Amino acid sequence: MDFSAAQNQRDFSELLPEGTLARGIFNIKPHNADAGIWETPTKAGTGKFLSVDITIVGGKWDKRHVFDNINTENPNAIAVDIGHGAIKAILECSRGASPQNPQGYHLNNYGELNGAEIIFKIGIEPAKGAYASKNIVSVYLSPLQTEKDWARFLAGDMDPDPNAIRRQHAPAAAAGVAGQPAAGAAPRWAQGAEGAPAAVQGVGVAGTPAAGAVEPTPAAPAAQPGVTAPPPWMTQGAPAGTQKS
């Protein structure tokens, strides 16, 4: 057996940069595939969620995986609202669902989401106790909900802004007044964040700051986008660098 032509190993422990945009294939790990049960019960038995495995397609992070949990039933109504919003964005991205195409928002079962081609923004969940930091879905992109990042995707701009990342992680000690952001540091809404993330991990909202982190002043709600045509990337192809391998 000759392995000289085999590909070199890749270090999959390396975290993908926060703020990176990626195109991926959406798949649900069913709770009971034989019975057609897609939702996984929570440990407490009081809710259900979709256990999601997204495989990145194309670009420097090709074949990397990002995992997510999307709440479908939960005593926490906000968690369910966020989960449903994530599914809505996925349908707008993959099916062209819109006010002009309302049928695109309908599912007969969650299994219909399997294989959906999506665009999403990558985040990082800080380490917690014995658990290391990990990549998460910061937000699922939609031409109707995340116009700024959608425009980045259409332009082929998938990498995060390095200046924004440095501002996000600037040490609090540089602040002139205790508890205040460092001088010149941009608030989170000015660094490319699109508001609350579209999905949650368990019950908590993905992307919640680590304990002790300084919270930025919240921004005023963004204006609602106008009517947008079905996703151009579905009819015109993805921008350079994001085509399927």
WOFEN-V253569 format. One record per backbone hydrogen bond with DSSP energy under -0.5 kcal/mol. NH is the residue of the N-H (numbers start at 0). CO is the residue of the C=O. E is the energy in kcal/mol with one decimal. If there is no record, write none. Layout:
nh: (NH;NH)
co: (CO;CO)
e: (E;E)
This chain:
nh: (2;5;11;13;18;19;20;21;23;24;25;25;26;28;29;30;31;35;35;36;37;39;41;44;47;48;49;50;51;51;52;53;54;54;55;55;56;61;62;63;65;67;68;69;70;71;72;76;79;80;81;82;83;84;85;85;86;87;88;89;90;91;92;93;94;95;96;97;100;101;103;104;105;111;112;113;114;115;115;117;117;119;120;121;122;124;125;127;130;133;135;137;137;138;140;144;145;149;150;151;152;153;154;155;156;157;161;164;165;166;167;168;169;173;174;179;182;184;189;190;191;192;197;199;200;201;203;205;207;212;230;233;234;234;235;236;241)
co: (0;2;9;10;121;16;157;119;117;54;23;115;52;50;27;36;36;31;32;31;35;48;46;41;72;39;69;48;49;67;26;65;24;52;53;63;22;58;55;60;53;51;199;49;68;47;47;74;75;76;77;78;79;80;81;197;82;83;84;85;86;87;88;89;90;90;90;100;97;98;100;101;102;108;109;110;25;25;112;23;115;21;138;19;135;133;123;130;127;124;122;120;135;120;118;141;141;145;146;147;148;149;150;152;151;155;159;160;161;162;163;164;166;170;171;176;173;181;186;187;188;187;137;68;203;199;200;198;204;209;91;230;230;231;231;232;238)
e: (-0.6;-1.6;-1.1;-1.1;-3.3;-1.7;-3.2;-2.4;-2.5;-2.4;-0.5;-2.8;-1.1;-3.4;-0.9;-1.1;-2.4;-0.6;-0.9;-2.7;-0.8;-3.5;-2.4;-1.1;-2.2;-2.1;-2.8;-0.6;-0.8;-3.2;-3.0;-2.8;-1.9;-0.5;-0.6;-3.1;-3.1;-1.4;-2.8;-2.1;-2.2;-2.0;-0.6;-2.1;-0.6;-2.3;-2.0;-1.0;-1.5;-2.4;-2.5;-2.1;-2.9;-2.1;-1.9;-0.5;-2.0;-2.3;-2.1;-2.2;-2.2;-2.0;-2.1;-3.0;-2.0;-0.6;-1.7;-0.9;-1.1;-0.5;-1.7;-1.8;-1.7;-1.7;-2.1;-1.4;-2.8;-0.6;-2.1;-2.7;-0.6;-2.4;-2.9;-2.9;-2.9;-3.3;-0.6;-1.9;-2.7;-1.8;-1.9;-2.8;-0.7;-1.1;-2.6;-0.6;-2.3;-2.5;-2.3;-1.6;-2.3;-2.5;-1.6;-1.7;-2.7;-1.3;-0.7;-2.0;-2.1;-2.0;-2.4;-1.7;-1.2;-1.6;-2.0;-2.5;-0.5;-2.2;-1.3;-1.6;-0.6;-1.4;-0.6;-0.7;-1.3;-0.7;-0.7;-1.1;-1.3;-2.2;-0.5;-1.4;-0.6;-1.0;-3.0;-0.8;-2.1)
